[in-house]
Amino acid sequence: MPALAKIFDDRKYMWDGEVYETKEEAQTVVEKYQQDGFETKIVEEEGKFLVYNRREVETQ
């Protein structure tokens, strides 16, 4: 099972819980996350692709 969280550039990203067969599938999901204001990373593990994302919490 992939790690639920990973650190990239001193920032914590959370796995979205899905395993994608191709990088293209993962990229389609990443584009949707980015439209919603998330920072994203695609990670390849054992020939599959994982999407990790994060978003700054806005305090009001």
PQR file with spaces between the fields and no chain letter, atoms N, CA, C, O and H, PARSE charges and radii, in Angstrom:
ATOM       1  N    MET     1       0.854   -1.184    0.000 -0.4000 1.5000
ATOM       2  CA   MET     1       0.000    0.000    0.000 -0.0000 2.0000
ATOM       3  C    MET     1       0.899    1.247    0.000  0.5500 1.7000
ATOM       4  O    MET     1       1.864    1.316    0.761 -0.5500 1.4000
ATOM       5  N    PRO     2       0.582    2.224   -0.849 -0.5600 1.5000
ATOM       6  CA   PRO     2       1.374    3.462   -0.890  0.2800 2.0000
ATOM       7  C    PRO     2       1.277    4.261    0.405  0.5500 1.7000
ATOM       8  O    PRO     2       0.337    4.105    1.184 -0.5500 1.4000
ATOM       9  N    ALA     3       2.264    5.114    0.613 -0.4000 1.5000
ATOM      10  CA   ALA     3       2.255    5.987    1.787 -0.0000 2.0000
ATOM      11  C    ALA     3       1.083    6.962    1.685  0.5500 1.7000
ATOM      12  O    ALA     3       0.810    7.500    0.612 -0.5500 1.4000
ATOM      13  H    ALA     3       3.028    5.241   -0.020  0.4000 1.0000
ATOM      14  N    LEU     4       0.401    7.185    2.789 -0.4000 1.5000
ATOM      15  CA   LEU     4      -0.728    8.120    2.800 -0.0000 2.0000
ATOM      16  C    LEU     4      -0.273    9.560    2.653  0.5500 1.7000
ATOM      17  O    LEU     4      -1.020   10.401    2.153 -0.5500 1.4000
ATOM      18  H    LEU     4       0.623    6.748    3.661  0.4000 1.0000
ATOM      19  N    ALA     5       0.952    9.851    3.087 -0.4000 1.5000
ATOM      20  CA   ALA     5       1.487   11.204    2.978 -0.0000 2.0000
ATOM      21  C    ALA     5       2.959   11.132    2.593  0.5500 1.7000
ATOM      22  O    ALA     5       3.666   10.198    2.970 -0.5500 1.4000
ATOM      23  H    ALA     5       1.558    9.168    3.493  0.4000 1.0000
ATOM      24  N    LYS     6       3.411   12.131    1.836 -0.4000 1.5000
ATOM      25  CA   LYS     6       4.818   12.257    1.468 -0.0000 2.0000
ATOM      26  C    LYS     6       5.205   13.718    1.596  0.5500 1.7000
ATOM      27  O    LYS     6       4.370   14.616    1.487 -0.5500 1.4000
ATOM      28  H    LYS     6       2.836   12.889    1.529  0.4000 1.0000
ATOM      29  N    ILE     7       6.495   13.933    1.831 -0.4000 1.5000
ATOM      30  CA   ILE     7       7.028   15.285    1.937 -0.0000 2.0000
ATOM      31  C    ILE     7       7.799   15.603    0.662  0.5500 1.7000
ATOM      32  O    ILE     7       8.701   14.860    0.277 -0.5500 1.4000
ATOM      33  H    ILE     7       7.173   13.203    1.920  0.4000 1.0000
ATOM      34  N    PHE     8       7.448   16.701    0.008 -0.4000 1.5000
ATOM      35  CA   PHE     8       8.152   17.228   -1.152 -0.0000 2.0000
ATOM      36  C    PHE     8       8.490   18.678   -0.843  0.5500 1.7000
ATOM      37  O    PHE     8       7.605   19.460   -0.495 -0.5500 1.4000
ATOM      38  H    PHE     8       6.714   17.306    0.321  0.4000 1.0000
ATOM      39  N    ASP     9       9.749   19.041   -0.965 -0.4000 1.5000
ATOM      40  CA   ASP     9      10.171   20.434   -0.730 -0.0000 2.0000
ATOM      41  C    ASP     9       9.680   20.960    0.616  0.5500 1.7000
ATOM      42  O    ASP     9       9.199   22.089    0.706 -0.5500 1.4000
ATOM      43  H    ASP     9      10.468   18.405   -1.247  0.4000 1.0000
ATOM      44  N    ASP    10       9.800   20.141    1.662 -0.4000 1.5000
ATOM      45  CA   ASP    10       9.387   20.509    3.025 -0.0000 2.0000
ATOM      46  C    ASP    10       7.892   20.780    3.161  0.5500 1.7000
ATOM      47  O    ASP    10       7.469   21.480    4.081 -0.5500 1.4000
ATOM      48  H    ASP    10      10.190   19.223    1.589  0.4000 1.0000
ATOM      49  N    ARG    11       7.098   20.236    2.260 -0.4000 1.5000
ATOM      50  CA   ARG    11       5.638   20.399    2.334 -0.0000 2.0000
ATOM      51  C    ARG    11       4.982   19.021    2.304  0.5500 1.7000
ATOM      52  O    ARG    11       5.407   18.141    1.555 -0.5500 1.4000
ATOM      53  H    ARG    11       7.441   19.667    1.513  0.4000 1.0000
ATOM      54  N    LYS    12       3.962   18.842    3.107 -0.4000 1.5000
ATOM      55  CA   LYS    12       3.275   17.565    3.217 -0.0000 2.0000
ATOM      56  C    LYS    12       2.162   17.469    2.173  0.5500 1.7000
ATOM      57  O    LYS    12       1.299   18.342    2.083 -0.5500 1.4000
ATOM      58  H    LYS    12       3.617   19.557    3.715  0.4000 1.0000
ATOM      59  N    TYR    13       2.200   16.399    1.394 -0.4000 1.5000
ATOM      60  CA   TYR    13       1.178   16.105    0.392 -0.0000 2.0000
ATOM      61  C    TYR    13       0.468   14.815    0.801  0.5500 1.7000
ATOM      62  O    TYR    13       1.090   13.906    1.351 -0.5500 1.4000
ATOM      63  H    TYR    13       2.902   15.690    1.467  0.4000 1.0000
ATOM      64  N    MET    14      -0.813   14.742    0.534 -0.4000 1.5000
ATOM      65  CA   MET    14      -1.601   13.559    0.869 -0.0000 2.0000
ATOM      66  C    MET    14      -1.967   12.797   -0.411  0.5500 1.7000
ATOM      67  O    MET    14      -2.295   13.401   -1.433 -0.5500 1.4000
ATOM      68  H    MET    14      -1.318   15.480    0.086  0.4000 1.0000
ATOM      69  N    TRP    15      -1.906   11.464   -0.338 -0.4000 1.5000
ATOM      70  CA   TRP    15      -2.284   10.604   -1.454 -0.0000 2.0000
ATOM      71  C    TRP    15      -3.796   10.674   -1.627  0.5500 1.7000
ATOM      72  O    TRP    15      -4.531   10.710   -0.640 -0.5500 1.4000
ATOM      73  H    TRP    15      -1.640   10.974    0.492  0.4000 1.0000
ATOM      74  N    ASP    16      -4.265   10.694   -2.870 -0.4000 1.5000
ATOM      75  CA   ASP    16      -5.710   10.770   -3.119 -0.0000 2.0000
ATOM      76  C    ASP    16      -6.410    9.423   -3.005  0.5500 1.7000
ATOM      77  O    ASP    16      -7.632    9.349   -3.138 -0.5500 1.4000
ATOM      78  H    ASP    16      -3.668   10.665   -3.672  0.4000 1.0000
ATOM      79  N    GLY    17      -5.649    8.352   -2.760 -0.4000 1.5000
ATOM      80  CA   GLY    17      -6.255    7.046   -2.515 -0.0000 2.0000
ATOM      81  C    GLY    17      -6.480    6.196   -3.756  0.5500 1.7000
ATOM      82  O    GLY    17      -6.981    5.076   -3.653 -0.5500 1.4000
ATOM      83  H    GLY    17      -4.656    8.412   -2.652  0.4000 1.0000
ATOM      84  N    GLU    18      -6.120    6.706   -4.918 -0.4000 1.5000
ATOM      85  CA   GLU    18      -6.315    5.964   -6.166 -0.0000 2.0000
ATOM      86  C    GLU    18      -4.975    5.560   -6.763  0.5500 1.7000
ATOM      87  O    GLU    18      -3.966    6.235   -6.561 -0.5500 1.4000
ATOM      88  H    GLU    18      -5.713    7.616   -5.001  0.4000 1.0000
ATOM      89  N    VAL    19      -4.972    4.455   -7.499 -0.4000 1.5000
ATOM      90  CA   VAL    19      -3.799    4.010   -8.247 -0.0000 2.0000
ATOM      91  C    VAL    19      -4.167    4.095   -9.719  0.5500 1.7000
ATOM      92  O    VAL    19      -5.160    3.507  -10.146 -0.5500 1.4000
ATOM      93  H    VAL    19      -5.792    3.907   -7.664  0.4000 1.0000
ATOM      94  N    TYR    20      -3.371    4.825  -10.500 -0.4000 1.5000
ATOM      95  CA   TYR    20      -3.652    5.048  -11.915 -0.0000 2.0000
ATOM      96  C    TYR    20      -2.723    4.197  -12.762  0.5500 1.7000
ATOM      97  O    TYR    20      -1.526    4.105  -12.489 -0.5500 1.4000
ATOM      98  H    TYR    20      -2.564    5.303  -10.152  0.4000 1.0000
ATOM      99  N    GLU    21      -3.282    3.577  -13.790 -0.4000 1.5000
ATOM     100  CA   GLU    21      -2.524    2.674  -14.656 -0.0000 2.0000
ATOM     101  C    GLU    21      -1.547    3.430  -15.559  0.5500 1.7000
ATOM     102  O    GLU    21      -0.467    2.923  -15.863 -0.5500 1.4000
ATOM     103  H    GLU    21      -4.254    3.652  -14.012  0.4000 1.0000
ATOM     104  N    THR    22      -1.921    4.644  -15.990 -0.4000 1.5000
ATOM     105  CA   THR    22      -1.063    5.398  -16.902 -0.0000 2.0000
ATOM     106  C    THR    22      -0.816    6.807  -16.361  0.5500 1.7000
ATOM     107  O    THR    22      -1.590    7.332  -15.560 -0.5500 1.4000
ATOM     108  H    THR    22      -2.798    5.056  -15.743  0.4000 1.0000
ATOM     109  N    LYS    23       0.275    7.394  -16.817 -0.4000 1.5000
ATOM     110  CA   LYS    23       0.582    8.762  -16.417 -0.0000 2.0000
ATOM     111  C    LYS    23      -0.476    9.726  -16.955  0.5500 1.7000
ATOM     112  O    LYS    23      -0.774   10.741  -16.326 -0.5500 1.4000
ATOM     113  H    LYS    23       0.904    6.967  -17.467  0.4000 1.0000
ATOM     114  N    GLU    24      -1.038    9.407  -18.114 -0.4000 1.5000
ATOM     115  CA   GLU    24      -2.070   10.258  -18.708 -0.0000 2.0000
ATOM     116  C    GLU    24      -3.315   10.307  -17.810  0.5500 1.7000
ATOM     117  O    GLU    24      -3.900   11.373  -17.617 -0.5500 1.4000
ATOM     118  H    GLU    24      -0.795    8.582  -18.625  0.4000 1.0000
ATOM     119  N    GLU    25      -3.714    9.159  -17.266 -0.4000 1.5000
ATOM     120  CA   GLU    25      -4.853    9.127  -16.336 -0.0000 2.0000
ATOM     121  C    GLU    25      -4.563   10.004  -15.123  0.5500 1.7000
ATOM     122  O    GLU    25      -5.405   10.797  -14.702 -0.5500 1.4000
ATOM     123  H    GLU    25      -3.239    8.293  -17.423  0.4000 1.0000
ATOM     124  N    ALA    26      -3.377    9.856  -14.573 -0.4000 1.5000
ATOM     125  CA   ALA    26      -2.994   10.641  -13.402 -0.0000 2.0000
ATOM     126  C    ALA    26      -2.968   12.127  -13.745  0.5500 1.7000
ATOM     127  O    ALA    26      -3.400   12.954  -12.942 -0.5500 1.4000
ATOM     128  H    ALA    26      -2.692    9.212  -14.915  0.4000 1.0000
ATOM     129  N    GLN    27      -2.471   12.473  -14.922 -0.4000 1.5000
ATOM     130  CA   GLN    27      -2.391   13.877  -15.329 -0.0000 2.0000
ATOM     131  C    GLN    27      -3.774   14.495  -15.461  0.5500 1.7000
ATOM     132  O    GLN    27      -3.956   15.664  -15.122 -0.5500 1.4000
ATOM     133  H    GLN    27      -2.120   11.802  -15.575  0.4000 1.0000
ATOM     134  N    THR    28      -4.746   13.745  -15.943 -0.4000 1.5000
ATOM     135  CA   THR    28      -6.125   14.240  -16.051 -0.0000 2.0000
ATOM     136  C    THR    28      -6.672   14.594  -14.666  0.5500 1.7000
ATOM     137  O    THR    28      -7.325   15.623  -14.493 -0.5500 1.4000
ATOM     138  H    THR    28      -4.599   12.796  -16.219  0.4000 1.0000
ATOM     139  N    VAL    29      -6.404   13.742  -13.695 -0.4000 1.5000
ATOM     140  CA   VAL    29      -6.854   13.995  -12.321 -0.0000 2.0000
ATOM     141  C    VAL    29      -6.120   15.202  -11.736  0.5500 1.7000
ATOM     142  O    VAL    29      -6.730   16.040  -11.071 -0.5500 1.4000
ATOM     143  H    VAL    29      -5.874   12.906  -13.835  0.4000 1.0000
ATOM     144  N    VAL    30      -4.824   15.290  -11.983 -0.4000 1.5000
ATOM     145  CA   VAL    30      -4.017   16.410  -11.488 -0.0000 2.0000
ATOM     146  C    VAL    30      -4.579   17.737  -11.995  0.5500 1.7000
ATOM     147  O    VAL    30      -4.668   18.703  -11.236 -0.5500 1.4000
ATOM     148  H    VAL    30      -4.329   14.609  -12.524  0.4000 1.0000
ATOM     149  N    GLU    31      -4.951   17.789  -13.250 -0.4000 1.5000
ATOM     150  CA   GLU    31      -5.488   19.031  -13.816 -0.0000 2.0000
ATOM     151  C    GLU    31      -6.761   19.469  -13.084  0.5500 1.7000
ATOM     152  O    GLU    31      -6.969   20.662  -12.862 -0.5500 1.4000
ATOM     153  H    GLU    31      -4.879   17.004  -13.867  0.4000 1.0000
ATOM     154  N    LYS    32      -7.606   18.516  -12.714 -0.4000 1.5000
ATOM     155  CA   LYS    32      -8.825   18.843  -11.960 -0.0000 2.0000
ATOM     156  C    LYS    32      -8.474   19.371  -10.567  0.5500 1.7000
ATOM     157  O    LYS    32      -9.057   20.353  -10.107 -0.5500 1.4000
ATOM     158  H    LYS    32      -7.438   17.547  -12.895  0.4000 1.0000
ATOM     159  N    TYR    33      -7.527   18.720   -9.902 -0.4000 1.5000
ATOM     160  CA   TYR    33      -7.100   19.202   -8.585 -0.0000 2.0000
ATOM     161  C    TYR    33      -6.535   20.619   -8.681  0.5500 1.7000
ATOM     162  O    TYR    33      -6.834   21.469   -7.843 -0.5500 1.4000
ATOM     163  H    TYR    33      -7.054   17.922  -10.275  0.4000 1.0000
ATOM     164  N    GLN    34      -5.723   20.868   -9.701 -0.4000 1.5000
ATOM     165  CA   GLN    34      -5.117   22.185   -9.855 -0.0000 2.0000
ATOM     166  C    GLN    34      -6.179   23.261  -10.106  0.5500 1.7000
ATOM     167  O    GLN    34      -6.045   24.384   -9.620 -0.5500 1.4000
ATOM     168  H    GLN    34      -5.480   20.177  -10.382  0.4000 1.0000
ATOM     169  N    GLN    35      -7.210   22.933  -10.846 -0.4000 1.5000
ATOM     170  CA   GLN    35      -8.308   23.878  -11.067 -0.0000 2.0000
ATOM     171  C    GLN    35      -9.005   24.225   -9.764  0.5500 1.7000
ATOM     172  O    GLN    35      -9.558   25.315   -9.620 -0.5500 1.4000
ATOM     173  H    GLN    35      -7.319   22.021  -11.240  0.4000 1.0000
ATOM     174  N    ASP    36      -8.978   23.295   -8.813 -0.4000 1.5000
ATOM     175  CA   ASP    36      -9.601   23.513   -7.500 -0.0000 2.0000
ATOM     176  C    ASP    36      -8.632   24.135   -6.491  0.5500 1.7000
ATOM     177  O    ASP    36      -8.958   24.254   -5.310 -0.5500 1.4000
ATOM     178  H    ASP    36      -8.528   22.409   -8.930  0.4000 1.0000
ATOM     179  N    GLY    37      -7.447   24.532   -6.951 -0.4000 1.5000
ATOM     180  CA   GLY    37      -6.502   25.234   -6.091 -0.0000 2.0000
ATOM     181  C    GLY    37      -5.512   24.369   -5.335  0.5500 1.7000
ATOM     182  O    GLY    37      -4.875   24.845   -4.395 -0.5500 1.4000
ATOM     183  H    GLY    37      -7.182   24.435   -7.911  0.4000 1.0000
ATOM     184  N    PHE    38      -5.365   23.099   -5.725 -0.4000 1.5000
ATOM     185  CA   PHE    38      -4.429   22.205   -5.060 -0.0000 2.0000
ATOM     186  C    PHE    38      -3.065   22.241   -5.739  0.5500 1.7000
ATOM     187  O    PHE    38      -2.975   22.440   -6.950 -0.5500 1.4000
ATOM     188  H    PHE    38      -5.882   22.712   -6.489  0.4000 1.0000
ATOM     189  N    GLU    39      -2.003   22.049   -4.957 -0.4000 1.5000
ATOM     190  CA   GLU    39      -0.681   21.767   -5.489 -0.0000 2.0000
ATOM     191  C    GLU    39      -0.623   20.251   -5.628  0.5500 1.7000
ATOM     192  O    GLU    39      -1.154   19.536   -4.778 -0.5500 1.4000
ATOM     193  H    GLU    39      -2.076   21.888   -3.973  0.4000 1.0000
ATOM     194  N    THR    40       0.008   19.750   -6.675 -0.4000 1.5000
ATOM     195  CA   THR    40      -0.017   18.310   -6.933 -0.0000 2.0000
ATOM     196  C    THR    40       1.355   17.762   -7.297  0.5500 1.7000
ATOM     197  O    THR    40       2.239   18.485   -7.756 -0.5500 1.4000
ATOM     198  H    THR    40       0.439   20.330   -7.366  0.4000 1.0000
ATOM     199  N    LYS    41       1.502   16.460   -7.075 -0.4000 1.5000
ATOM     200  CA   LYS    41       2.691   15.722   -7.489 -0.0000 2.0000
ATOM     201  C    LYS    41       2.227   14.358   -7.997  0.5500 1.7000
ATOM     202  O    LYS    41       1.330   13.743   -7.421 -0.5500 1.4000
ATOM     203  H    LYS    41       0.785   15.873   -6.701  0.4000 1.0000
ATOM     204  N    ILE    42       2.850   13.894   -9.084 -0.4000 1.5000
ATOM     205  CA   ILE    42       2.616   12.534   -9.578 -0.0000 2.0000
ATOM     206  C    ILE    42       3.841   11.710   -9.221  0.5500 1.7000
ATOM     207  O    ILE    42       4.974   12.123   -9.471 -0.5500 1.4000
ATOM     208  H    ILE    42       3.579   14.394   -9.552  0.4000 1.0000
ATOM     209  N    VAL    43       3.607   10.541   -8.634 -0.4000 1.5000
ATOM     210  CA   VAL    43       4.691    9.646   -8.220 -0.0000 2.0000
ATOM     211  C    VAL    43       4.484    8.303   -8.909  0.5500 1.7000
ATOM     212  O    VAL    43       3.385    7.750   -8.890 -0.5500 1.4000
ATOM     213  H    VAL    43       2.687   10.206   -8.431  0.4000 1.0000
ATOM     214  N    GLU    44       5.553    7.780   -9.522 -0.4000 1.5000
ATOM     215  CA   GLU    44       5.484    6.448  -10.125 -0.0000 2.0000
ATOM     216  C    GLU    44       6.034    5.433   -9.138  0.5500 1.7000
ATOM     217  O    GLU    44       7.140    5.590   -8.621 -0.5500 1.4000
ATOM     218  H    GLU    44       6.446    8.229   -9.538  0.4000 1.0000
ATOM     219  N    GLU    45       5.253    4.389   -8.879 -0.4000 1.5000
ATOM     220  CA   GLU    45       5.682    3.293   -8.003 -0.0000 2.0000
ATOM     221  C    GLU    45       5.280    1.978   -8.651  0.5500 1.7000
ATOM     222  O    GLU    45       4.105    1.746   -8.936 -0.5500 1.4000
ATOM     223  H    GLU    45       4.354    4.262   -9.299  0.4000 1.0000
ATOM     224  N    GLU    46       6.248    1.136   -8.877 -0.4000 1.5000
ATOM     225  CA   GLU    46       6.019   -0.203   -9.435 -0.0000 2.0000
ATOM     226  C    GLU    46       5.206   -0.156  -10.720  0.5500 1.7000
ATOM     227  O    GLU    46       4.333   -0.996  -10.934 -0.5500 1.4000
ATOM     228  H    GLU    46       7.202    1.324   -8.645  0.4000 1.0000
ATOM     229  N    GLY    47       5.487    0.821  -11.578 -0.4000 1.5000
ATOM     230  CA   GLY    47       4.812    0.911  -12.863 -0.0000 2.0000
ATOM     231  C    GLY    47       3.423    1.524  -12.822  0.5500 1.7000
ATOM     232  O    GLY    47       2.765    1.631  -13.857 -0.5500 1.4000
ATOM     233  H    GLY    47       6.197    1.504  -11.404  0.4000 1.0000
ATOM     234  N    LYS    48       2.973    1.926  -11.656 -0.4000 1.5000
ATOM     235  CA   LYS    48       1.663    2.582  -11.499 -0.0000 2.0000
ATOM     236  C    LYS    48       1.904    4.028  -11.081  0.5500 1.7000
ATOM     237  O    LYS    48       3.015    4.394  -10.696 -0.5500 1.4000
ATOM     238  H    LYS    48       3.508    1.839  -10.815  0.4000 1.0000
ATOM     239  N    PHE    49       0.872    4.836  -11.158 -0.4000 1.5000
ATOM     240  CA   PHE    49       1.021    6.254  -10.857 -0.0000 2.0000
ATOM     241  C    PHE    49       0.093    6.658   -9.723  0.5500 1.7000
ATOM     242  O    PHE    49      -1.073    6.267   -9.674 -0.5500 1.4000
ATOM     243  H    PHE    49      -0.030    4.539  -11.472  0.4000 1.0000
ATOM     244  N    LEU    50       0.645    7.453   -8.813 -0.4000 1.5000
ATOM     245  CA   LEU    50      -0.093    7.932   -7.646 -0.0000 2.0000
ATOM     246  C    LEU    50      -0.127    9.449   -7.703  0.5500 1.7000
ATOM     247  O    LEU    50       0.819   10.083   -8.171 -0.5500 1.4000
ATOM     248  H    LEU    50       1.593    7.771   -8.853  0.4000 1.0000
ATOM     249  N    VAL    51      -1.225   10.028   -7.222 -0.4000 1.5000
ATOM     250  CA   VAL    51      -1.355   11.481   -7.179 -0.0000 2.0000
ATOM     251  C    VAL    51      -1.367   11.916   -5.720  0.5500 1.7000
ATOM     252  O    VAL    51      -2.159   11.432   -4.911 -0.5500 1.4000
ATOM     253  H    VAL    51      -1.993    9.513   -6.842  0.4000 1.0000
ATOM     254  N    TYR    52      -0.471   12.840   -5.409 -0.4000 1.5000
ATOM     255  CA   TYR    52      -0.418   13.450   -4.079 -0.0000 2.0000
ATOM     256  C    TYR    52      -0.771   14.923   -4.254  0.5500 1.7000
ATOM     257  O    TYR    52      -0.360   15.559   -5.225 -0.5500 1.4000
ATOM     258  H    TYR    52       0.172   13.233   -6.065  0.4000 1.0000
ATOM     259  N    ASN    53      -1.534   15.456   -3.308 -0.4000 1.5000
ATOM     260  CA   ASN    53      -1.915   16.852   -3.419 -0.0000 2.0000
ATOM     261  C    ASN    53      -1.941   17.526   -2.063  0.5500 1.7000
ATOM     262  O    ASN    53      -1.946   16.870   -1.021 -0.5500 1.4000
ATOM     263  H    ASN    53      -1.867   14.940   -2.519  0.4000 1.0000
ATOM     264  N    ARG    54      -1.957   18.863   -2.099 -0.4000 1.5000
ATOM     265  CA   ARG    54      -2.034   19.658   -0.872 -0.0000 2.0000
ATOM     266  C    ARG    54      -2.659   20.993   -1.220  0.5500 1.7000
ATOM     267  O    ARG    54      -2.630   21.434   -2.369 -0.5500 1.4000
ATOM     268  H    ARG    54      -1.953   19.395   -2.946  0.4000 1.0000
ATOM     269  N    ARG    55      -3.222   21.624   -0.212 -0.4000 1.5000
ATOM     270  CA   ARG    55      -3.766   22.954   -0.370 -0.0000 2.0000
ATOM     271  C    ARG    55      -3.597   23.684    0.953  0.5500 1.7000
ATOM     272  O    ARG    55      -3.852   23.127    2.021 -0.5500 1.4000
ATOM     273  H    ARG    55      -3.245   21.265    0.721  0.4000 1.0000
ATOM     274  N    GLU    56      -3.168   24.922    0.870 -0.4000 1.5000
ATOM     275  CA   GLU    56      -3.038   25.730    2.072 -0.0000 2.0000
ATOM     276  C    GLU    56      -4.411   25.968    2.688  0.5500 1.7000
ATOM     277  O    GLU    56      -5.375   26.264    1.984 -0.5500 1.4000
ATOM     278  H    GLU    56      -2.961   25.375    0.003  0.4000 1.0000
ATOM     279  N    VAL    57      -4.488   25.836    3.996 -0.4000 1.5000
ATOM     280  CA   VAL    57      -5.736   26.107    4.695 -0.0000 2.0000
ATOM     281  C    VAL    57      -5.834   27.616    4.893  0.5500 1.7000
ATOM     282  O    VAL    57      -4.920   28.256    5.412 -0.5500 1.4000
ATOM     283  H    VAL    57      -3.705   25.595    4.569  0.4000 1.0000
ATOM     284  N    GLU    58      -6.955   28.157    4.469 -0.4000 1.5000
ATOM     285  CA   GLU    58      -7.171   29.600    4.617 -0.0000 2.0000
ATOM     286  C    GLU    58      -7.934   29.850    5.902  0.5500 1.7000
ATOM     287  O    GLU    58      -9.015   29.300    6.108 -0.5500 1.4000
ATOM     288  H    GLU    58      -7.698   27.637    4.047  0.4000 1.0000
ATOM     289  N    THR    59      -7.370   30.681    6.766 -0.4000 1.5000
ATOM     290  CA   THR    59      -8.059   31.050    7.994 -0.0000 2.0000
ATOM     291  C    THR    59      -8.750   32.385    7.778  0.5500 1.7000
ATOM     292  O    THR    59      -8.245   33.263    7.080 -0.5500 1.4000
ATOM     293  H    THR    59      -6.492   31.128    6.599  0.4000 1.0000
ATOM     294  N    GLN    60      -9.901   32.514    8.384 -0.4000 1.5000
ATOM     295  CA   GLN    60     -10.673   33.743    8.173 -0.0000 2.0000
ATOM     296  C    GLN    60     -10.745   34.565    9.428  0.5500 1.7000
ATOM     297  O    GLN    60     -11.357   35.633    9.432 -0.5500 1.4000
ATOM     298  H    GLN    60     -10.312   31.801    8.952  0.4000 1.0000
